[in-house]
């Protein structure tokens, strides 16, 4: 059994150091208590093992047995030139973080939006306590989830987004997390809190990028609160270096008639675990969980979905597509939980996967847990290879072998894109996905 015992002294030393830093920066007493409780719980839980059902396909020993250091303060020489490739036109704001810490000189804050707050979470804890404290660590369960406990204990910063009641924000908010490695393996624990009050609408993009290769560990938690009649579109891109360990949790709390769309695109990382856990807590809510993961080499990509129907007349849809090449391995574990009072639930779950090599591997486990009697729930999963008939047809139309395969892969990946709201973020993701496909299809290749 892998526990924190092997590396506990290093984590304890790092935690004591972070608490001293927090005290020096006048951290709120209530938050220090939360941190201490989370660290104690992390020590009790230990890292998960393959003997636990939710982790049976993913061995986190490379994380548990390694020593990671908290980065030194500063931004490692990152300049606006480094950020330039990730600038998008038409944004409400862009916050930039380097190794989990807010970089104000590289960020673009919102202008002209009355009541909108987009800021460093560390700053918001000090200046916007009345907005932060009612929600922080109230939804992501650090009592039961080891990586959430680790993040809660060690986070230094992240993003705080507050959408006031009735605001319809047309422009996206972009949260850019830059991973800058060093000779010593580093760890960062970004924490995001997104609160959208009733009758509001907004789009938020989280993007995790490596500026240079190297071993590091990212543990991310995002708590997202959608008030009554709110519409939220959330996007996550993970495209870090293939030596990075990345574990993320998106925990969503939805009010009455709220609509939340979550889109994940996973491209990088050595070992990636993507947890998505929406709770439809108000009647009439809707939830879409949409994702694409592309693995190559020896990458391991684990997607754990837990959709919790806690109120009546809610709809949820899960669609995840995987493309695996080389010796990569993918996991999809999707749970739909329907509570006793969640009558008239309508839930659907679909996982489709393409294996491009004989050594790629996919484990898929759809799961239903139903405690109500008036529901409609379905699930399905497929694992296969490129359709040879479609491939033959494209070859017969004059496409070369690489272009034909690339076109079919892009069509498969586009199923994910088509579920996204048209606009700048979708176009941005289309370019990123096209470049990431194992046999990228470029327009000039089909001539």
C-alpha positions as CSV (number, residue, x, y, z in Angstrom):
1,X,0.0,0.0,0.0
2,X,1.3,3.4,-1.0
3,X,0.9,6.0,1.7
4,X,2.4,9.4,2.4
5,X,4.7,7.7,4.9
6,X,7.7,7.5,2.5
7,X,7.7,11.2,1.7
8,X,5.9,12.5,4.8
9,X,8.9,14.3,6.2
10,X,9.3,16.3,3.0
11,X,5.6,17.2,2.8
12,X,5.6,18.1,6.5
13,X,8.6,20.4,6.0
14,X,7.0,22.0,3.0
15,X,3.7,22.5,4.9
16,X,5.4,24.1,7.8
17,X,7.3,26.4,5.4
18,X,4.0,27.3,3.6
19,X,2.3,28.1,6.9
20,X,5.2,30.4,8.0
21,X,4.9,32.2,4.6
22,X,1.1,32.5,5.1
23,X,1.6,34.0,8.6
24,X,4.1,36.5,7.2
25,X,1.5,37.6,4.7
26,X,-1.3,37.9,7.3
27,X,-3.3,35.0,6.1
28,X,-6.8,34.8,7.6
29,X,-7.1,32.6,10.7
30,X,-10.1,30.7,9.3
31,X,-8.1,29.7,6.3
32,X,-5.1,28.5,8.4
33,X,-7.6,26.2,10.2
34,X,-8.8,24.8,6.9
35,X,-5.3,24.2,5.7
36,X,-4.3,22.4,8.9
37,X,-7.4,20.2,8.8
38,X,-6.7,19.3,5.2
39,X,-3.1,18.4,5.8
40,X,-4.0,16.2,8.7
41,X,-6.6,14.5,6.6
42,X,-4.0,14.0,3.7
43,X,-1.7,12.3,6.2
44,X,-4.5,10.0,7.3
45,X,-5.7,9.1,3.8
46,X,-2.4,8.7,2.1
47,X,-2.1,8.6,-1.7
48,X,-4.8,6.4,-3.4
49,X,-3.8,2.9,-4.6
50,X,-5.1,0.5,-7.3
51,X,-6.8,-1.4,-4.5
52,X,-9.4,1.4,-4.3
53,X,-12.2,1.1,-6.9
54,X,-12.0,4.6,-8.1
55,X,-8.3,4.3,-8.8
56,X,-8.0,0.7,-9.9
57,X,-6.7,1.6,-13.4
58,X,-4.2,4.3,-12.3
59,X,-1.1,3.7,-10.2
60,X,0.1,7.0,-8.7
61,X,3.3,5.5,-7.3
62,X,5.4,7.8,-9.5
63,X,3.9,10.8,-7.6
64,X,3.8,9.2,-4.1
65,X,7.4,8.0,-4.3
66,X,8.9,11.2,-5.6
67,X,10.0,14.3,-3.8
68,X,8.7,17.7,-5.1
69,X,9.7,21.1,-3.9
70,X,7.6,24.3,-3.6
71,X,9.0,26.8,-6.2
72,X,10.9,29.8,-5.0
73,X,9.0,33.1,-5.3
74,X,9.4,35.0,-8.5
75,X,8.4,34.3,-12.1
76,X,11.5,32.6,-13.4
77,X,12.2,35.2,-16.0
78,X,8.9,34.7,-17.8
79,X,8.1,37.7,-20.0
80,X,5.3,39.0,-22.1
81,X,7.1,37.5,-25.1
82,X,6.5,34.0,-23.5
83,X,2.8,34.8,-23.0
84,X,2.3,36.2,-26.5
85,X,1.3,32.9,-28.1
86,X,-1.5,32.5,-25.6
87,X,-3.0,36.0,-26.1
88,X,-6.5,36.0,-27.6
89,X,-8.5,38.9,-28.9
90,X,-11.9,39.7,-27.5
91,X,-11.4,38.5,-23.9
92,X,-13.0,40.0,-20.8
93,X,-9.8,39.4,-19.0
94,X,-6.7,37.1,-18.8
95,X,-5.0,36.1,-15.6
96,X,-1.6,34.6,-15.9
97,X,0.0,32.4,-13.2
98,X,3.6,31.1,-13.1
99,X,4.0,27.9,-11.1
100,X,0.7,28.5,-9.4
101,X,1.4,32.1,-8.5
102,X,-0.4,35.1,-9.9
103,X,1.7,37.3,-12.2
104,X,0.1,40.7,-12.3
105,X,2.5,42.2,-14.8
106,X,1.5,39.6,-17.4
107,X,-2.2,39.7,-16.7
108,X,-5.0,41.7,-18.3
109,X,-7.7,42.7,-15.9
110,X,-11.4,43.4,-16.8
111,X,-12.5,46.9,-17.6
112,X,-16.0,48.4,-17.7
113,X,-17.9,45.5,-16.1
114,X,-19.6,46.8,-13.0
115,X,-19.6,44.2,-10.2
116,X,-17.4,41.7,-12.1
117,X,-14.4,40.4,-10.1
118,X,-11.5,38.6,-11.7
119,X,-8.6,38.5,-9.4
120,X,-5.9,36.5,-7.6
121,X,-7.6,34.2,-5.1
122,X,-5.0,35.0,-2.4
123,X,-5.9,38.7,-2.8
124,X,-9.6,38.0,-2.8
125,X,-9.3,36.0,0.5
126,X,-8.0,39.2,2.1
127,X,-10.2,41.8,0.3
128,X,-13.4,39.9,-0.6
129,X,-13.8,37.6,2.3
130,X,-17.6,37.9,2.3
131,X,-17.7,36.5,-1.2
132,X,-15.0,33.8,-0.8
133,X,-15.5,32.2,2.7
134,X,-19.1,31.0,2.1
135,X,-17.8,28.8,-0.8
136,X,-14.2,28.0,-0.4
137,X,-13.6,24.3,0.4
138,X,-17.3,23.8,0.8
139,X,-17.8,21.6,-2.2
140,X,-14.6,19.8,-3.2
141,X,-14.3,17.1,-0.5
142,X,-10.9,17.2,1.1
143,X,-12.2,14.9,3.8
144,X,-12.5,12.0,1.4
145,X,-10.2,12.8,-1.6
146,X,-6.4,12.8,-1.0
147,X,-5.4,15.0,-3.8
148,X,-8.0,17.6,-2.9
149,X,-6.7,17.5,0.6
150,X,-3.2,18.1,-0.7
151,X,-4.3,21.0,-2.8
152,X,-6.3,22.6,0.1
153,X,-3.3,22.3,2.4
154,X,-0.7,23.7,0.0
155,X,-2.4,26.0,-2.4
156,X,-0.8,29.5,-2.6
157,X,-2.9,31.2,-5.2
158,X,-5.3,30.8,-8.1
159,X,-8.1,32.6,-9.7
160,X,-11.2,34.1,-8.1
161,X,-14.1,34.9,-10.5
162,X,-17.3,36.5,-9.3
163,X,-20.1,37.1,-11.8
164,X,-22.8,39.3,-10.2
165,X,-26.5,38.7,-10.4
166,X,-28.0,39.3,-13.8
167,X,-24.7,39.9,-15.7
168,X,-24.4,38.4,-19.1
169,X,-20.7,38.4,-19.9
170,X,-20.2,37.9,-23.7
171,X,-16.4,37.8,-23.6
172,X,-14.5,34.8,-22.2
173,X,-12.3,34.9,-19.1
174,X,-9.0,33.2,-19.7
175,X,-7.0,31.7,-16.8
176,X,-3.5,30.8,-18.1
177,X,-1.3,28.6,-15.9
178,X,2.4,28.4,-17.0
179,X,4.5,25.5,-15.7
180,X,8.2,26.5,-15.6
181,X,10.3,23.5,-14.5
182,X,13.8,23.5,-12.9
183,X,16.5,20.9,-12.2
184,X,14.7,20.1,-9.0
185,X,11.2,18.6,-9.5
186,X,8.6,21.2,-8.4
187,X,5.0,21.1,-7.3
188,X,2.2,23.6,-7.7
189,X,-1.3,23.6,-6.3
190,X,-3.5,26.1,-8.2
191,X,-6.9,26.7,-6.6
192,X,-9.8,28.4,-8.5
193,X,-13.1,29.6,-7.2
194,X,-15.8,30.6,-9.7
195,X,-19.1,32.0,-8.3
196,X,-21.9,33.0,-10.7
197,X,-24.9,34.5,-9.1
198,X,-28.5,33.9,-10.3
199,X,-29.5,34.8,-13.8
200,X,-25.9,35.4,-14.9
201,X,-24.0,34.0,-17.9
202,X,-20.2,33.6,-18.5
203,X,-17.5,31.6,-20.1
204,X,-14.2,30.6,-18.3
205,X,-11.2,28.9,-19.9
206,X,-8.4,27.2,-17.8
207,X,-5.3,26.5,-19.8
208,X,-2.3,24.5,-18.4
209,X,0.9,24.9,-20.4
210,X,4.6,24.0,-20.0
211,X,7.2,26.6,-21.1
212,X,10.0,24.1,-21.0
213,X,10.4,20.4,-20.5
214,X,11.0,18.9,-17.0
215,X,9.5,16.8,-14.2
216,X,6.9,18.5,-12.1
217,X,3.6,17.9,-10.3
218,X,0.4,20.0,-10.7
219,X,-2.5,19.4,-8.3
220,X,-5.5,21.6,-9.3
221,X,-8.9,22.2,-7.7
222,X,-11.6,24.3,-9.2
223,X,-14.9,24.9,-7.3
224,X,-17.6,26.4,-9.4
225,X,-21.0,27.6,-8.1
226,X,-23.8,28.2,-10.5
227,X,-26.8,30.1,-9.0
228,X,-30.4,29.8,-10.1
229,X,-31.0,30.2,-13.9
230,X,-27.3,30.7,-14.5
231,X,-25.6,29.5,-17.7
232,X,-21.9,28.7,-17.4
233,X,-19.5,27.4,-20.0
234,X,-16.2,26.0,-18.6
235,X,-13.3,24.9,-20.7
236,X,-10.1,23.2,-19.5
237,X,-7.0,22.5,-21.7
238,X,-4.2,20.4,-20.3
239,X,-1.1,20.5,-22.6
240,X,1.8,20.3,-20.3
241,X,5.1,18.6,-20.9
242,X,5.0,14.8,-21.1
243,X,7.1,14.6,-17.9
244,X,4.5,16.4,-15.8
245,X,2.1,14.7,-13.4
246,X,-1.2,16.5,-13.4
247,X,-4.2,15.8,-11.2
248,X,-7.2,18.1,-11.4
249,X,-10.7,18.3,-9.9
250,X,-13.6,20.3,-11.1
251,X,-16.4,20.4,-8.5
252,X,-19.6,22.1,-9.6
253,X,-22.6,23.1,-7.5
254,X,-25.7,23.9,-9.5
255,X,-28.8,25.7,-8.4
256,X,-32.3,25.5,-9.7
257,X,-32.6,25.6,-13.5
258,X,-28.9,26.3,-13.8
259,X,-27.1,25.1,-17.0
260,X,-23.4,24.2,-16.8
261,X,-21.3,23.0,-19.8
262,X,-17.9,21.5,-19.0
263,X,-15.4,20.8,-21.8
264,X,-12.0,19.1,-21.3
265,X,-9.2,18.7,-23.8
266,X,-6.3,16.6,-22.5
267,X,-3.1,16.5,-24.6
268,X,0.0,16.5,-22.4
269,X,1.3,15.0,-19.2
270,X,3.0,11.8,-18.2
271,X,0.2,10.8,-15.8
272,X,-3.0,12.8,-15.9
273,X,-6.1,12.4,-13.7
274,X,-9.1,14.5,-14.7
275,X,-11.9,14.5,-12.1
276,X,-15.2,16.1,-12.9
277,X,-18.0,16.1,-10.3
278,X,-21.1,18.2,-10.8
279,X,-23.9,18.1,-8.3
280,X,-27.3,19.1,-9.7
281,X,-28.6,20.4,-6.4
282,X,-31.6,22.4,-7.7
283,X,-34.6,21.2,-9.6
284,X,-34.6,21.6,-13.4
285,X,-30.8,21.8,-13.8
286,X,-28.9,20.8,-16.9
287,X,-25.3,19.6,-17.2
288,X,-23.1,18.7,-20.2
289,X,-19.7,17.0,-19.6
290,X,-17.8,16.9,-22.9
291,X,-14.2,15.8,-23.4
292,X,-11.4,14.7,-25.7
293,X,-8.1,13.1,-24.7
294,X,-5.2,12.3,-27.1
295,X,-2.4,10.1,-25.8
296,X,0.9,9.0,-27.3
297,X,4.1,7.4,-26.2
298,X,3.7,6.2,-22.6
299,X,1.2,8.8,-21.5
300,X,-1.5,7.7,-19.0
301,X,-4.8,9.7,-19.1
302,X,-7.5,8.9,-16.5
303,X,-10.9,10.5,-16.7
304,X,-13.2,10.1,-13.7
305,X,-16.7,11.5,-14.0
306,X,-19.2,11.5,-11.1
307,X,-22.5,13.2,-12.0
308,X,-24.7,13.5,-8.9
309,X,-28.4,14.1,-9.4
310,X,-29.7,15.4,-6.1
311,X,-32.9,17.1,-7.2
312,X,-35.8,16.3,-9.5
313,X,-36.2,16.9,-13.2
314,X,-32.5,17.4,-14.0
315,X,-30.8,16.4,-17.3
316,X,-27.2,15.4,-17.7
317,X,-25.1,14.3,-20.7
318,X,-21.6,12.9,-20.7
319,X,-19.6,12.5,-24.0
320,X,-15.9,11.6,-23.9
321,X,-13.8,10.6,-26.9
322,X,-10.3,9.2,-26.6
323,X,-7.5,8.7,-29.3
324,X,-4.6,6.6,-28.1
325,X,-1.4,5.8,-30.0
326,X,2.0,4.3,-29.1
327,X,2.0,2.6,-25.7
328,X,-0.4,5.1,-24.1
329,X,-3.2,4.2,-21.8
330,X,-6.6,5.8,-21.3
331,X,-9.2,5.4,-18.6
332,X,-12.8,6.4,-18.5
333,X,-14.8,5.8,-15.3
334,X,-18.2,7.4,-15.5
335,X,-20.6,7.3,-12.6
336,X,-24.1,8.6,-12.6
337,X,-25.6,8.8,-9.1
338,X,-29.4,9.4,-8.8
339,X,-30.5,10.3,-5.3
340,X,-33.8,9.2,-3.8
341,X,-35.5,12.5,-4.4
342,X,-34.2,13.0,-7.9
343,X,-37.3,11.8,-9.7
344,X,-37.7,12.5,-13.5
345,X,-33.9,12.3,-14.0
346,X,-32.7,12.0,-17.6
347,X,-29.1,11.0,-17.8
348,X,-26.9,9.7,-20.6
349,X,-23.3,8.7,-20.7
350,X,-21.2,7.8,-23.8
351,X,-17.5,7.0,-24.2
352,X,-15.9,6.3,-27.6
353,X,-12.3,5.4,-28.2
354,X,-9.9,4.9,-31.1
355,X,-6.7,2.8,-30.6
356,X,-4.1,3.6,-33.3
357,X,-1.6,1.0,-32.3
358,X,-1.6,-2.6,-31.0
359,X,0.1,-1.5,-27.7
360,X,-2.3,1.3,-26.8
361,X,-4.8,0.3,-24.1
362,X,-8.2,1.6,-23.0
363,X,-10.1,0.8,-19.8
364,X,-13.7,2.0,-19.7
365,X,-16.2,1.5,-16.9
366,X,-19.6,3.1,-17.2
367,X,-21.6,2.9,-14.0
368,X,-25.1,3.7,-12.8
369,X,-26.2,4.1,-9.2
370,X,-30.0,4.7,-9.0
371,X,-32.0,5.3,-5.8
372,X,-35.1,6.7,-7.5
373,X,-37.8,4.8,-9.5
374,X,-38.9,7.3,-12.2
375,X,-35.8,8.0,-14.2
376,X,-34.3,7.5,-17.6
377,X,-30.6,6.6,-17.6
378,X,-28.4,5.0,-20.3
379,X,-24.7,4.4,-20.8
380,X,-22.5,3.0,-23.5
381,X,-18.9,2.6,-24.5
382,X,-16.9,1.5,-27.6
383,X,-13.3,0.8,-28.3
384,X,-12.2,0.3,-31.9
385,X,-9.9,1.3,-34.7
386,X,-10.2,3.6,-37.7
387,X,-13.0,2.6,-39.9
388,X,-11.3,0.7,-42.8
389,X,-14.2,1.2,-45.2
390,X,-14.2,5.0,-44.7
391,X,-10.4,5.0,-45.0
392,X,-10.6,3.0,-48.3
393,X,-13.2,5.5,-49.6
394,X,-11.0,8.5,-48.9
395,X,-8.0,6.8,-50.5
396,X,-10.2,6.1,-53.6
397,X,-11.0,9.8,-53.8
398,X,-7.3,10.6,-54.2
399,X,-6.1,11.3,-50.6
400,X,-2.7,9.9,-49.6
401,X,-2.6,7.5,-46.6
402,X,-1.5,10.1,-44.0
403,X,-4.1,12.6,-45.1
404,X,-6.9,10.0,-45.1
405,X,-6.1,8.9,-41.6
406,X,-5.7,12.5,-40.4
407,X,-9.1,13.5,-41.8
408,X,-10.8,10.6,-40.1
409,X,-9.1,11.4,-36.8
410,X,-10.1,15.0,-37.1
411,X,-13.7,14.0,-37.8
412,X,-13.7,11.9,-34.6
413,X,-12.2,14.7,-32.6
414,X,-14.6,17.2,-34.0
415,X,-17.5,15.4,-32.3
416,X,-16.2,17.1,-29.1
417,X,-15.8,20.5,-30.8
418,X,-19.3,20.4,-32.2
419,X,-20.8,20.3,-28.7
420,X,-19.0,23.6,-27.8
421,X,-20.5,27.0,-28.2
422,X,-19.4,28.6,-31.5
423,X,-16.9,31.4,-30.9
424,X,-13.3,32.3,-30.2
425,X,-12.7,29.6,-27.7
426,X,-14.0,26.8,-29.9
427,X,-11.9,28.1,-32.8
428,X,-8.8,28.3,-30.6
429,X,-9.4,24.7,-29.5
430,X,-9.9,23.5,-33.0
431,X,-6.4,24.8,-33.9
432,X,-4.8,23.2,-30.8
433,X,-6.5,19.8,-31.4
434,X,-5.6,19.7,-35.1
435,X,-1.9,20.2,-34.2
436,X,-2.1,17.6,-31.5
437,X,-3.6,14.7,-33.6
438,X,-1.1,11.8,-34.1
439,X,-1.4,12.3,-37.9
440,X,-2.3,15.9,-38.1
441,X,-4.4,16.8,-41.2
442,X,-3.3,20.1,-42.7
443,X,-5.1,21.6,-45.7
444,X,-2.1,21.4,-48.0
445,X,-1.8,17.7,-47.3
446,X,-5.1,16.8,-49.0
447,X,-4.4,18.6,-52.3
